[in-house]
Amino acid sequence: MSEFLKTLWGKLYAWALPSALAIGAYWLFVYPKTTVFHGLVGADSEVSRAGVFAATTATIAFCLNALSMPLYRVLEGYYWPRWLRERGSARQRRRKRELQQGIVGTG
């Protein structure tokens, strides 16, 4: 059980902190200037606002955790078009060859 909680905490921490920062920035800078979601939140007290913030953060963190594999696959290029994947692979092979020959490439 302890190992399960460590794994769960690690996954939630990896996504909850960025989610909380993004939602906090939205809540501070964008939310006061818009009236779109004001009726939706409907939180009058600070405790209920904190609850809405925590629930929204947890929801986004769980969604990002569930989508982490597809997100990483996009970033790593597995879902890119074939021509772009081949171009990137050729570039990396060229850089490896240059490093083996002692030539440092700029980019």
C-alpha positions, 0 to 999 in steps of 0.5 A: 500500500505504501508503494502505491501511495508513493507512486500515486503521490509522484504522479499527482505531484508532477501534474498537480503543481503545474495545474495549480500554478496555471489555474492560479495565474488564470484566477489572478489575471484573467478571471477578474476581467471576464464574466463568463464563468462567474455564475458557474463558480458561485462561490461566496466564501473563501473556503468554497473558493478554495474548494473549487480551486482544489477540485479544479486542480485535481481534475486537471491533474488527473486528466493530464496524468491520464493523457501523459503517454500520448502527450509524451509521444507527441513531444517525442515525435511518434505522432508527427507526419512521416516527412517530419519524423524522417527529417528529425531522424536524419538530423540526429544521425548527422549530429551523432556522426559529427560528434563521432568525428569531433566536429561540434554542430551548431544546431 
